[in-house]
């Protein structure tokens, strides 16, 4: 019962469509501009840098809070005092549920973002050292290519290996591999555009609408 409540609550937390709400507050449906994605990159391109950074931070916070504050709060509400292994298991459930909530939000017909920021928040809580490794990969690839999608996919590919190299358990390697597979799957249209050479690069000169996005 505790696991189910944690999963459902974390899903609802992750399902808060931050990018959609930011755009709606400005009278814009983010799904009708740029790539149509509700994630931070499309918000950055369509609404500008401050909005994009805010959405990025809040989407990441959803993942982090799901694995930490939410797990503790639900356990306390049930009068439970889970051990270390049980807390880790609940945090994994909460993290995966929050990512799924972001990617498939029930408030927008189960169509959401691509989960990169929310996954980052989960990784900061569960796998901080692997997160730092893939953050470095993301920065290097992005700086060289200026493709957010390529940087995100590259980081996702490296994640399971980074998790193994930092000495994490087979369970955590499996969790990392699952997160990686989901991130790559959500970027399948970006990968197709990258192969065709039609994916848009990020421009730092001026935020603008785009036909391709991550987030």
C-alpha atoms as an extended CHARMM CRD file, in Angstrom:
* protein
*
       215  EXT
         1         1  UNK       CA              0.0000000000        0.0000000000        0.0000000000  PROA      1               0.0000000000
         2         2  UNK       CA              2.8090000000        2.4000000000        0.9080000000  PROA      2               0.0000000000
         3         3  UNK       CA              4.5390000000        1.7810000000       -2.4400000000  PROA      3               0.0000000000
         4         4  UNK       CA              1.3070000000        2.4280000000       -4.3320000000  PROA      4               0.0000000000
         5         5  UNK       CA              0.6560000000        5.7000000000       -2.5200000000  PROA      5               0.0000000000
         6         6  UNK       CA              4.2400000000        6.8360000000       -3.0890000000  PROA      6               0.0000000000
         7         7  UNK       CA              3.9920000000        5.9890000000       -6.7910000000  PROA      7               0.0000000000
         8         8  UNK       CA              0.6500000000        7.7440000000       -7.2750000000  PROA      8               0.0000000000
         9         9  UNK       CA              1.6580000000       10.8450000000       -5.3220000000  PROA      9               0.0000000000
        10        10  UNK       CA              4.9950000000       11.0860000000       -7.1220000000  PROA      10              0.0000000000
        11        11  UNK       CA              3.2540000000       10.6850000000      -10.4710000000  PROA      11              0.0000000000
        12        12  UNK       CA              0.8980000000       13.5710000000       -9.6360000000  PROA      12              0.0000000000
        13        13  UNK       CA              3.8260000000       15.7280000000       -8.5350000000  PROA      13              0.0000000000
        14        14  UNK       CA              5.7050000000       14.9560000000      -11.7440000000  PROA      14              0.0000000000
        15        15  UNK       CA              2.5900000000       15.5330000000      -13.8290000000  PROA      15              0.0000000000
        16        16  UNK       CA              2.4020000000       19.2460000000      -12.9600000000  PROA      16              0.0000000000
        17        17  UNK       CA              2.8880000000       20.7480000000      -16.4590000000  PROA      17              0.0000000000
        18        18  UNK       CA              5.2250000000       23.5660000000      -15.4700000000  PROA      18              0.0000000000
        19        19  UNK       CA              6.0550000000       24.7160000000      -18.9860000000  PROA      19              0.0000000000
        20        20  UNK       CA              2.4140000000       24.6860000000      -20.0310000000  PROA      20              0.0000000000
        21        21  UNK       CA              1.3940000000       26.7180000000      -16.9710000000  PROA      21              0.0000000000
        22        22  UNK       CA              4.1730000000       29.2990000000      -17.4690000000  PROA      22              0.0000000000
        23        23  UNK       CA              3.1110000000       29.8010000000      -21.0700000000  PROA      23              0.0000000000
        24        24  UNK       CA             -0.5890000000       29.8510000000      -20.1890000000  PROA      24              0.0000000000
        25        25  UNK       CA              0.0570000000       32.6470000000      -17.6950000000  PROA      25              0.0000000000
        26        26  UNK       CA              1.2930000000       34.6810000000      -20.6730000000  PROA      26              0.0000000000
        27        27  UNK       CA             -1.7200000000       33.8090000000      -22.7720000000  PROA      27              0.0000000000
        28        28  UNK       CA              0.0980000000       31.2250000000      -24.8740000000  PROA      28              0.0000000000
        29        29  UNK       CA             -0.4830000000       27.5180000000      -25.3790000000  PROA      29              0.0000000000
        30        30  UNK       CA              3.1000000000       26.1880000000      -25.5230000000  PROA      30              0.0000000000
        31        31  UNK       CA              1.8280000000       23.1590000000      -27.4450000000  PROA      31              0.0000000000
        32        32  UNK       CA              1.0390000000       25.3530000000      -30.4450000000  PROA      32              0.0000000000
        33        33  UNK       CA              4.4630000000       26.9730000000      -30.8540000000  PROA      33              0.0000000000
        34        34  UNK       CA              7.9580000000       25.7530000000      -31.6280000000  PROA      34              0.0000000000
        35        35  UNK       CA              8.1710000000       22.0010000000      -31.2770000000  PROA      35              0.0000000000
        36        36  UNK       CA              4.8860000000       21.8140000000      -29.3730000000  PROA      36              0.0000000000
        37        37  UNK       CA              6.7330000000       20.2850000000      -26.4200000000  PROA      37              0.0000000000
        38        38  UNK       CA              6.0080000000       21.5490000000      -22.8990000000  PROA      38              0.0000000000
        39        39  UNK       CA              9.6060000000       21.1770000000      -21.7170000000  PROA      39              0.0000000000
        40        40  UNK       CA             12.1670000000       23.8030000000      -20.7830000000  PROA      40              0.0000000000
        41        41  UNK       CA             13.9030000000       24.0210000000      -24.1660000000  PROA      41              0.0000000000
        42        42  UNK       CA             10.7370000000       24.9000000000      -26.0490000000  PROA      42              0.0000000000
        43        43  UNK       CA              9.8400000000       27.3890000000      -23.3100000000  PROA      43              0.0000000000
        44        44  UNK       CA             13.3190000000       28.9090000000      -23.6380000000  PROA      44              0.0000000000
        45        45  UNK       CA             12.9430000000       29.2550000000      -27.3830000000  PROA      45              0.0000000000
        46        46  UNK       CA              9.3640000000       30.5280000000      -27.2530000000  PROA      46              0.0000000000
        47        47  UNK       CA              9.2130000000       32.6520000000      -24.0840000000  PROA      47              0.0000000000
        48        48  UNK       CA             12.8360000000       33.5770000000      -23.4590000000  PROA      48              0.0000000000
        49        49  UNK       CA             15.6920000000       32.7250000000      -21.1420000000  PROA      49              0.0000000000
        50        50  UNK       CA             14.1590000000       33.6130000000      -17.7100000000  PROA      50              0.0000000000
        51        51  UNK       CA             11.0720000000       31.4850000000      -18.3390000000  PROA      51              0.0000000000
        52        52  UNK       CA             13.1480000000       28.6260000000      -19.7250000000  PROA      52              0.0000000000
        53        53  UNK       CA             15.4820000000       28.6050000000      -16.7310000000  PROA      53              0.0000000000
        54        54  UNK       CA             12.5390000000       28.7440000000      -14.3080000000  PROA      54              0.0000000000
        55        55  UNK       CA             10.8170000000       25.8060000000      -15.9840000000  PROA      55              0.0000000000
        56        56  UNK       CA             14.0800000000       23.8470000000      -16.0810000000  PROA      56              0.0000000000
        57        57  UNK       CA             14.6230000000       24.3920000000      -12.3390000000  PROA      57              0.0000000000
        58        58  UNK       CA             11.0440000000       23.5730000000      -11.3720000000  PROA      58              0.0000000000
        59        59  UNK       CA             10.9140000000       20.4410000000      -13.5200000000  PROA      59              0.0000000000
        60        60  UNK       CA             14.1610000000       19.2840000000      -11.9190000000  PROA      60              0.0000000000
        61        61  UNK       CA             12.7670000000       20.0850000000       -8.4750000000  PROA      61              0.0000000000
        62        62  UNK       CA              9.8050000000       17.8010000000       -9.1110000000  PROA      62              0.0000000000
        63        63  UNK       CA             12.1350000000       14.8320000000       -9.4980000000  PROA      63              0.0000000000
        64        64  UNK       CA             14.2790000000       15.7210000000       -6.5020000000  PROA      64              0.0000000000
        65        65  UNK       CA             11.3410000000       16.3630000000       -4.1630000000  PROA      65              0.0000000000
        66        66  UNK       CA              9.6460000000       13.1260000000       -5.2200000000  PROA      66              0.0000000000
        67        67  UNK       CA             12.6780000000       11.0910000000       -4.1000000000  PROA      67              0.0000000000
        68        68  UNK       CA             13.2530000000       12.9810000000       -0.8590000000  PROA      68              0.0000000000
        69        69  UNK       CA             10.5240000000       15.0650000000        0.7650000000  PROA      69              0.0000000000
        70        70  UNK       CA              7.6140000000       13.1320000000       -0.7160000000  PROA      70              0.0000000000
        71        71  UNK       CA              8.9620000000        9.7230000000        0.3160000000  PROA      71              0.0000000000
        72        72  UNK       CA              9.5710000000       10.9260000000        3.8850000000  PROA      72              0.0000000000
        73        73  UNK       CA              6.1720000000       12.6170000000        4.1010000000  PROA      73              0.0000000000
        74        74  UNK       CA              4.2110000000        9.6130000000        2.8360000000  PROA      74              0.0000000000
        75        75  UNK       CA              6.1450000000        7.2260000000        5.1000000000  PROA      75              0.0000000000
        76        76  UNK       CA              5.4250000000        9.4580000000        8.1070000000  PROA      76              0.0000000000
        77        77  UNK       CA              1.7510000000        9.6900000000        7.1740000000  PROA      77              0.0000000000
        78        78  UNK       CA              1.5960000000        5.8930000000        7.2190000000  PROA      78              0.0000000000
        79        79  UNK       CA              3.5020000000        5.7600000000       10.5010000000  PROA      79              0.0000000000
        80        80  UNK       CA              6.2550000000        3.7910000000        8.7850000000  PROA      80              0.0000000000
        81        81  UNK       CA              9.9710000000        3.9490000000        9.5400000000  PROA      81              0.0000000000
        82        82  UNK       CA             11.5420000000        2.1950000000        6.5250000000  PROA      82              0.0000000000
        83        83  UNK       CA             15.1270000000        1.0010000000        6.6940000000  PROA      83              0.0000000000
        84        84  UNK       CA             17.8530000000        2.1280000000        4.3470000000  PROA      84              0.0000000000
        85        85  UNK       CA             17.0390000000       -0.4730000000        1.7020000000  PROA      85              0.0000000000
        86        86  UNK       CA             13.3260000000        0.2560000000        1.9030000000  PROA      86              0.0000000000
        87        87  UNK       CA             13.9150000000        4.0100000000        1.6390000000  PROA      87              0.0000000000
        88        88  UNK       CA             16.0530000000        3.4480000000       -1.4330000000  PROA      88              0.0000000000
        89        89  UNK       CA             13.3340000000        1.3040000000       -2.9830000000  PROA      89              0.0000000000
        90        90  UNK       CA             10.6590000000        3.9020000000       -2.2640000000  PROA      90              0.0000000000
        91        91  UNK       CA             12.8890000000        6.6490000000       -3.6720000000  PROA      91              0.0000000000
        92        92  UNK       CA             13.3760000000        4.6410000000       -6.8850000000  PROA      92              0.0000000000
        93        93  UNK       CA              9.6250000000        4.1170000000       -7.2190000000  PROA      93              0.0000000000
        94        94  UNK       CA              8.9890000000        7.8180000000       -6.5810000000  PROA      94              0.0000000000
        95        95  UNK       CA             11.6470000000        8.9240000000       -9.0440000000  PROA      95              0.0000000000
        96        96  UNK       CA             10.4290000000        6.7280000000      -11.8950000000  PROA      96              0.0000000000
        97        97  UNK       CA              6.8120000000        7.7340000000      -11.2010000000  PROA      97              0.0000000000
        98        98  UNK       CA              7.6960000000       11.4360000000      -11.2360000000  PROA      98              0.0000000000
        99        99  UNK       CA              9.4700000000       11.0840000000      -14.5950000000  PROA      99              0.0000000000
       100       100  UNK       CA              6.4890000000        9.2200000000      -16.0360000000  PROA      100             0.0000000000
       101       101  UNK       CA              4.2160000000       11.9230000000      -14.6510000000  PROA      101             0.0000000000
       102       102  UNK       CA              6.1990000000       14.5890000000      -16.4750000000  PROA      102             0.0000000000
       103       103  UNK       CA              6.4280000000       12.6020000000      -19.7030000000  PROA      103             0.0000000000
       104       104  UNK       CA              2.8000000000       11.4920000000      -19.6860000000  PROA      104             0.0000000000
       105       105  UNK       CA              0.9010000000       14.0750000000      -17.6760000000  PROA      105             0.0000000000
       106       106  UNK       CA             -2.7320000000       13.2450000000      -17.0430000000  PROA      106             0.0000000000
       107       107  UNK       CA             -3.6350000000       16.9420000000      -17.2180000000  PROA      107             0.0000000000
       108       108  UNK       CA             -2.7470000000       17.2320000000      -20.9170000000  PROA      108             0.0000000000
       109       109  UNK       CA             -4.0760000000       14.0200000000      -22.3880000000  PROA      109             0.0000000000
       110       110  UNK       CA             -1.0280000000       12.0440000000      -21.2140000000  PROA      110             0.0000000000
       111       111  UNK       CA              1.2480000000       14.0620000000      -23.5040000000  PROA      111             0.0000000000
       112       112  UNK       CA              4.0980000000       15.7920000000      -21.7100000000  PROA      112             0.0000000000
       113       113  UNK       CA              7.7790000000       16.5990000000      -21.9210000000  PROA      113             0.0000000000
       114       114  UNK       CA             10.8250000000       14.4470000000      -22.5040000000  PROA      114             0.0000000000
       115       115  UNK       CA             11.8350000000       14.1400000000      -18.8750000000  PROA      115             0.0000000000
       116       116  UNK       CA             15.4310000000       15.3390000000      -18.9600000000  PROA      116             0.0000000000
       117       117  UNK       CA             15.1300000000       17.9880000000      -16.2310000000  PROA      117             0.0000000000
       118       118  UNK       CA             12.9370000000       15.7790000000      -14.0320000000  PROA      118             0.0000000000
       119       119  UNK       CA             15.3620000000       12.8780000000      -14.5330000000  PROA      119             0.0000000000
       120       120  UNK       CA             18.2120000000       15.1820000000      -13.4920000000  PROA      120             0.0000000000
       121       121  UNK       CA             16.4000000000       15.9450000000      -10.2420000000  PROA      121             0.0000000000
       122       122  UNK       CA             15.9330000000       12.2310000000       -9.5980000000  PROA      122             0.0000000000
       123       123  UNK       CA             19.6080000000       11.5420000000      -10.3220000000  PROA      123             0.0000000000
       124       124  UNK       CA             20.7860000000       14.2980000000       -7.9880000000  PROA      124             0.0000000000
       125       125  UNK       CA             18.9560000000       12.4610000000       -5.2160000000  PROA      125             0.0000000000
       126       126  UNK       CA             19.6740000000        8.8370000000       -6.1590000000  PROA      126             0.0000000000
       127       127  UNK       CA             22.9160000000        8.9170000000       -8.1520000000  PROA      127             0.0000000000
       128       128  UNK       CA             24.7590000000       12.2160000000       -7.5810000000  PROA      128             0.0000000000
       129       129  UNK       CA             28.1760000000       11.0950000000       -8.8820000000  PROA      129             0.0000000000
       130       130  UNK       CA             26.8620000000        9.5170000000      -12.0840000000  PROA      130             0.0000000000
       131       131  UNK       CA             24.8000000000       12.6760000000      -12.5330000000  PROA      131             0.0000000000
       132       132  UNK       CA             27.9370000000       14.8280000000      -12.3910000000  PROA      132             0.0000000000
       133       133  UNK       CA             29.6030000000       12.6060000000      -14.9810000000  PROA      133             0.0000000000
       134       134  UNK       CA             26.7290000000       12.8120000000      -17.4530000000  PROA      134             0.0000000000
       135       135  UNK       CA             26.3190000000       16.5350000000      -16.7650000000  PROA      135             0.0000000000
       136       136  UNK       CA             29.9050000000       16.9200000000      -17.9650000000  PROA      136             0.0000000000
       137       137  UNK       CA             29.0710000000       14.8700000000      -21.0640000000  PROA      137             0.0000000000
       138       138  UNK       CA             25.9890000000       17.0070000000      -21.6930000000  PROA      138             0.0000000000
       139       139  UNK       CA             27.9490000000       20.2590000000      -21.4210000000  PROA      139             0.0000000000
       140       140  UNK       CA             30.7550000000       19.0940000000      -23.7110000000  PROA      140             0.0000000000
       141       141  UNK       CA             28.4150000000       17.7570000000      -26.4080000000  PROA      141             0.0000000000
       142       142  UNK       CA             26.1780000000       20.8090000000      -26.2370000000  PROA      142             0.0000000000
       143       143  UNK       CA             29.0730000000       23.2650000000      -26.4330000000  PROA      143             0.0000000000
       144       144  UNK       CA             30.5040000000       21.4380000000      -29.4480000000  PROA      144             0.0000000000
       145       145  UNK       CA             27.2230000000       20.9530000000      -31.3070000000  PROA      145             0.0000000000
       146       146  UNK       CA             24.6750000000       23.3800000000      -29.8170000000  PROA      146             0.0000000000
       147       147  UNK       CA             22.1090000000       20.5840000000      -30.1270000000  PROA      147             0.0000000000
       148       148  UNK       CA             20.2070000000       20.1560000000      -26.8470000000  PROA      148             0.0000000000
       149       149  UNK       CA             18.7610000000       16.8730000000      -28.0710000000  PROA      149             0.0000000000
       150       150  UNK       CA             22.1430000000       15.4060000000      -29.0260000000  PROA      150             0.0000000000
       151       151  UNK       CA             23.5940000000       16.4150000000      -25.6680000000  PROA      151             0.0000000000
       152       152  UNK       CA             20.6510000000       14.8430000000      -23.8390000000  PROA      152             0.0000000000
       153       153  UNK       CA             20.7970000000       11.5870000000      -25.8030000000  PROA      153             0.0000000000
       154       154  UNK       CA             24.5860000000       11.3940000000      -25.3280000000  PROA      154             0.0000000000
       155       155  UNK       CA             24.1980000000       11.8600000000      -21.5820000000  PROA      155             0.0000000000
       156       156  UNK       CA             21.4780000000        9.2070000000      -21.4930000000  PROA      156             0.0000000000
       157       157  UNK       CA             23.6960000000        6.6970000000      -23.3110000000  PROA      157             0.0000000000
       158       158  UNK       CA             26.5360000000        7.2750000000      -20.8430000000  PROA      158             0.0000000000
       159       159  UNK       CA             24.3430000000        7.1100000000      -17.7020000000  PROA      159             0.0000000000
       160       160  UNK       CA             24.2870000000        3.3100000000      -17.1120000000  PROA      160             0.0000000000
       161       161  UNK       CA             28.0650000000        3.0940000000      -17.6560000000  PROA      161             0.0000000000
       162       162  UNK       CA             28.6880000000        6.0210000000      -15.3200000000  PROA      162             0.0000000000
       163       163  UNK       CA             26.5090000000        4.3110000000      -12.7200000000  PROA      163             0.0000000000
       164       164  UNK       CA             28.5100000000        1.1030000000      -13.0090000000  PROA      164             0.0000000000
       165       165  UNK       CA             31.8660000000        2.8930000000      -12.9430000000  PROA      165             0.0000000000
       166       166  UNK       CA             30.9630000000        4.6120000000       -9.6640000000  PROA      166             0.0000000000
       167       167  UNK       CA             30.4010000000        1.2540000000       -8.0050000000  PROA      167             0.0000000000
       168       168  UNK       CA             26.6300000000        1.3120000000       -7.7130000000  PROA      168             0.0000000000
       169       169  UNK       CA             24.5740000000       -1.8320000000       -7.2120000000  PROA      169             0.0000000000
       170       170  UNK       CA             23.1170000000       -3.8730000000      -10.0840000000  PROA      170             0.0000000000
       171       171  UNK       CA             19.7090000000       -2.5320000000       -9.0430000000  PROA      171             0.0000000000
       172       172  UNK       CA             20.8400000000        1.0570000000       -9.5190000000  PROA      172             0.0000000000
       173       173  UNK       CA             22.5100000000        0.2010000000      -12.8240000000  PROA      173             0.0000000000
       174       174  UNK       CA             19.1820000000       -1.2690000000      -13.9310000000  PROA      174             0.0000000000
       175       175  UNK       CA             17.3410000000        1.8550000000      -12.8100000000  PROA      175             0.0000000000
       176       176  UNK       CA             19.8410000000        4.0310000000      -14.6870000000  PROA      176             0.0000000000
       177       177  UNK       CA             19.4680000000        1.8870000000      -17.8020000000  PROA      177             0.0000000000
       178       178  UNK       CA             15.6800000000        2.2020000000      -17.6090000000  PROA      178             0.0000000000
       179       179  UNK       CA             15.8870000000        5.9800000000      -17.2820000000  PROA      179             0.0000000000
       180       180  UNK       CA             18.3360000000        6.0650000000      -20.1740000000  PROA      180             0.0000000000
       181       181  UNK       CA             16.0950000000        3.9650000000      -22.4120000000  PROA      181             0.0000000000
       182       182  UNK       CA             13.0700000000        6.1410000000      -21.6480000000  PROA      182             0.0000000000
       183       183  UNK       CA             14.9850000000        9.3600000000      -22.3860000000  PROA      183             0.0000000000
       184       184  UNK       CA             16.2560000000        7.9990000000      -25.7090000000  PROA      184             0.0000000000
       185       185  UNK       CA             12.7700000000        6.7680000000      -26.6400000000  PROA      185             0.0000000000
       186       186  UNK       CA             11.2770000000       10.2090000000      -25.9330000000  PROA      186             0.0000000000
       187       187  UNK       CA             13.9160000000       11.7460000000      -28.2270000000  PROA      187             0.0000000000
       188       188  UNK       CA             13.2270000000        9.4490000000      -31.1720000000  PROA      188             0.0000000000
       189       189  UNK       CA             11.8410000000       12.3000000000      -33.3200000000  PROA      189             0.0000000000
       190       190  UNK       CA             14.8900000000       14.4330000000      -32.4740000000  PROA      190             0.0000000000
       191       191  UNK       CA             17.1860000000       11.5540000000      -33.4330000000  PROA      191             0.0000000000
       192       192  UNK       CA             15.4200000000       11.2670000000      -36.7890000000  PROA      192             0.0000000000
       193       193  UNK       CA             15.9000000000       15.0030000000      -37.3870000000  PROA      193             0.0000000000
       194       194  UNK       CA             19.5500000000       14.7700000000      -36.3800000000  PROA      194             0.0000000000
       195       195  UNK       CA             20.0720000000       11.9920000000      -38.9160000000  PROA      195             0.0000000000
       196       196  UNK       CA             18.3290000000       14.0580000000      -41.6070000000  PROA      196             0.0000000000
       197       197  UNK       CA             20.2700000000       17.1860000000      -40.6370000000  PROA      197             0.0000000000
       198       198  UNK       CA             17.0930000000       19.1520000000      -39.9300000000  PROA      198             0.0000000000
       199       199  UNK       CA             17.3710000000       19.4800000000      -36.1340000000  PROA      199             0.0000000000
       200       200  UNK       CA             17.6470000000       23.1040000000      -34.9710000000  PROA      200             0.0000000000
       201       201  UNK       CA             20.6010000000       24.3290000000      -32.9500000000  PROA      201             0.0000000000
       202       202  UNK       CA             20.2250000000       26.6070000000      -29.9510000000  PROA      202             0.0000000000
       203       203  UNK       CA             20.9360000000       30.2590000000      -30.6840000000  PROA      203             0.0000000000
       204       204  UNK       CA             22.1230000000       32.4500000000      -27.8240000000  PROA      204             0.0000000000
       205       205  UNK       CA             21.5420000000       35.6690000000      -29.7400000000  PROA      205             0.0000000000
       206       206  UNK       CA             17.7920000000       35.7650000000      -29.3440000000  PROA      206             0.0000000000
       207       207  UNK       CA             15.1550000000       33.3740000000      -28.0440000000  PROA      207             0.0000000000
       208       208  UNK       CA             12.9390000000       32.3660000000      -30.9180000000  PROA      208             0.0000000000
       209       209  UNK       CA             10.3870000000       29.7830000000      -31.9300000000  PROA      209             0.0000000000
       210       210  UNK       CA             11.7290000000       26.5650000000      -33.3140000000  PROA      210             0.0000000000
       211       211  UNK       CA             10.4770000000       23.4740000000      -34.9900000000  PROA      211             0.0000000000
       212       212  UNK       CA             12.6180000000       21.1610000000      -32.9030000000  PROA      212             0.0000000000
       213       213  UNK       CA             13.0910000000       21.0120000000      -29.1760000000  PROA      213             0.0000000000
       214       214  UNK       CA             14.0250000000       18.9540000000      -26.1720000000  PROA      214             0.0000000000
       215       215  UNK       CA             12.6460000000       19.0930000000      -22.6350000000  PROA      215             0.0000000000
